[in-house]
Amino acid sequence: MKKRDYIFLIAMLLLGGILWFIFRPADAGEQSMVRITVNGQVYGEYPLDEDLEIPIHDTNICVIENGTVYMKSAYCPDQICVKTKPIHNRAASIICLPNKVSVEIVGGSADTEEPDAIVR
């Protein structure tokens, strides 16, 4: 192997470590919750480790299954939220703009505080 190969290998390992740190699942010691908001108001919070099917008014159905969350169905024209891949960590969210529904994973003491700012 040449010197460039070693540099490339080290760079890829560092990049992989950084990405793992950013996108890692919630720590096992924390109680991760799924927070659903509708029109800016909290609709409900549900444990991530419990399999549930949650109807959100008459517009959406959210499913918590095997530590992941996804939107099963939505009454909206574009279906982007339904096509979104299941989320399992705090770095992602599911948004249904037409129905003003937001699904995110929260957990631990840092996520229970109020946000610093709200953008509208």
N, C-alpha and C positions, 0 to 999 in steps of 0.2 A: 504494500500500500504506500502511496505517496503522501507527502505532507498535506496536500490539499484534501485527500480522502479523510485523514484524521480530523482536520479542521471542520469539514462538512459533517462528519459523524458526531463530533462534540456539539456543533451548532444544532443539529437535529435533536440530540438528547436534551439540550437546554430548552429548546422550543417545546418539546414534548412535556418537560417538567413544568414549564410555565403554564401551558395550556391545561394540564391536569390540575394545577393549583387553582386556576380561575374557574374551571368548569366542573370541579369535583362535586359529587353528591353531598347533600347535607350530612354533617357529622352524625354518627350513630348515637352519640350522647344527647343530641338536641331533639326536641319534639318538633318535627316538621309538620306544618299545617298548610292546607290549601285555602287561600283567601279568594273569595269570589266577590267582586264588586259590580254593582249595576248602577249606572248613571252617577258614578262617583261615591255611592253609599255602599258600605259593606253589607253584602247579602248574607254571607255566612262564612265560617271557618270550619274546616273539616280535617281530621287527622289523615296524613299521607299514607300511614301504614294500615288503613282500614279500607277495604273495597266497598265503594259506594257508587250509586247512580243518582245524581242530583238534578232534579228538574229546576230550571231557573225561569220563573214565571211561565209563560206559555211559549217562550221563544227558543230556549236552548236546553240541551241536556249535556251535563258534564259528568265524566266518569273518572273515578279514582280506582286504579287497578294495579296491583303488583308494584306499588311505589311510584307509579307514574300517573299523570293526569292528561286527559284529552277531551276534546269536545266531540261528543257522539253525533249530535245533530243540532241544527240551528235553522230557524225560520228567517232566512235572509237570502238575498239573490246571489251573492258571490261565493259563499261557503268557504271563505279563506280560513276561518277558525276551525272548521271541520277538517280541512286539508292539512292543518298544522300538525307536525309530528308531536307525539306525546312528550311532555316535559317531566323532568325528574329532579331538577335542582333550581336554586334561586337565581340563576343567570338567565332564565327564560320565562316567557309568559305567553298566554294565549289571549288574543283580543278579538272581539266581535264588534266592529265599529257600528254597523247598522242598529244593533240591539243594545249598544253601550255596555257590553259585558266584558269584564277583565278577569282573568284567572292567573294567579301567581302563587308560588310556593314561598312561604315564610317560615322562619324557625329560629330558635335561640333568642337570647336576650337582646341582641343587636337589632333584630327585626321586629320586636314588639314596640319599639319607640315610634313616636309620630314622625312622619317625614319632615325634612328641613324645608322643602318647598313643593308646591303643587303647580304644575304647568297646565293651563287650560287652553 
